[in-house]
């Protein structure tokens, strides 16, 4: 089935090139942007409805980006552009579970004249849960184009920022003339990076401040409920930070916590266990050392769709000292652990998906193929991608 997986990726590349190519633009349109038709029929393809399914021959009718029908006896309208797909396999489009493609970091606000380093305003300290990735997203970014070319059709975009960066959103990787936001406020992006030259400036300080924000949000919700149900109670102060954090406290959305090492994984898990929010981890290069900690926790992880450069392994020489040979072995072991971790997470029952944060979309299929060869089943690989 390995060839089938590659056919799926090639089909995604073919379709993206077809729909965005100039050959489908109307000759009477001087801008070259207006399509001759927005209706397409992909005929006689092998359609896989779910990862691991054998697939059935069928045709797909699409209009204005919406699938109108799938079957082997569809009535095709005259305006439909027919794409013969006899030798192609159709899967659901790939989903980037955490992406910063097209995201630009907002400028830091100016510090007020009465700025107090020990108690800075939330926005200056990097606490901006009210921000949205949608406001930082540019659909025309070359990074978004790279995602499309790699077979991705949707992305869960995350904002860039400080310890509490803001809300994520699920977007379709369409064009600037489409309504691409499927759902806003899908998650809260956070990390353990402190603010420079002010509180919280250390990891311990960030954890303490996170607890403070979370617990104050709970208190504010309780006070608002008391105000709504009782006469004569003073209205609580409306704080944008606590208002935006309410969805997290209510467990309506998860926190996507970016971690850099094993210790940060354990610290994020400690906060989650203490406070009770939903948690997804991403950013770590190697999860093998914390698989036992993650197992049974219900916490999901996102694997970076990137593998270490194997040039150092391929270029190893035979006529070297024992010390160099030992170094070669350590490099090889680190590489093997990285590409095998997806299979080990699947075997341990840890829910995982894939992310391109810190990775190049063009390398996605190479990384996925290496993980499959190292033990990840193609069914689990496709499930994590779609």
Secondary structure as GFF3:
##gff-version 3
##sequence-region A 1 386
A	DSSP	alpha_helix	2	20	.	.	.	ID=ss1
A	DSSP	three_ten_helix	22	24	.	.	.	ID=ss2
A	DSSP	beta_strand	39	47	.	.	.	ID=ss3
A	DSSP	beta_strand	56	63	.	.	.	ID=ss4
A	DSSP	beta_strand	66	71	.	.	.	ID=ss5
A	DSSP	beta_strand	81	84	.	.	.	ID=ss6
A	DSSP	beta_strand	89	90	.	.	.	ID=ss7
A	DSSP	beta_strand	94	99	.	.	.	ID=ss8
A	DSSP	alpha_helix	133	136	.	.	.	ID=ss9
A	DSSP	alpha_helix	142	149	.	.	.	ID=ss10
A	DSSP	beta_strand	152	157	.	.	.	ID=ss11
A	DSSP	beta_strand	164	172	.	.	.	ID=ss12
A	DSSP	beta_strand	181	191	.	.	.	ID=ss13
A	DSSP	alpha_helix	203	229	.	.	.	ID=ss14
A	DSSP	alpha_helix	240	249	.	.	.	ID=ss15
A	DSSP	beta_strand	254	258	.	.	.	ID=ss16
A	DSSP	alpha_helix	262	275	.	.	.	ID=ss17
A	DSSP	beta_strand	279	282	.	.	.	ID=ss18
A	DSSP	three_ten_helix	288	290	.	.	.	ID=ss19
A	DSSP	alpha_helix	291	294	.	.	.	ID=ss20
A	DSSP	beta_strand	300	304	.	.	.	ID=ss21
A	DSSP	alpha_helix	311	314	.	.	.	ID=ss22
A	DSSP	alpha_helix	322	348	.	.	.	ID=ss23
A	DSSP	beta_strand	352	355	.	.	.	ID=ss24
A	DSSP	three_ten_helix	361	363	.	.	.	ID=ss25
A	DSSP	alpha_helix	364	373	.	.	.	ID=ss26
A	DSSP	alpha_helix	378	385	.	.	.	ID=ss27
###
